Amino acid sequence: MSDNNVPSEYKPISMWEYFGYELLFGIPVIGFIILLVFAFGGSGNINVKNFARSKFCYVILLFVIFVVLAAIGMATGAAQSIADMMS
């Protein structure tokens, strides 16, 4: 099957498009908003939608890891000892 017979919503995207979307999603605040739009239906291409969903899962995972590490740090008093060293 050639590229001409593939519906537009299933056309594969190139490596440069993935790179461009990665840069676009990396912009603080605006990139996250665009990521949400693409992940929840803003793109007609299923490949872009799936890429945005995977990036969104990655962001959620990083946020959860950050919260867990912050909670552990606060519970062990590491934050206080760092603050004492700074002053």
GIKA-V287410 format. One line per field, one symbol per residue. phi: phi as a letter, one per 20 degrees, with the letter a starting at -180 (. if undefined). burial: # if it has 16 or more other C-alpha atoms within 10 Angstrom, else .. A space follows every 50 residues. Layout:
phi=???
burial=???
This chain:
phi=.effeefffdffdffffgfffffffefgmfffffgffffdofdfefffff fffffffffffffffffffffffffenfffffffffe
burial=....................##..#.....##.###.##.....###### ###.##...............................
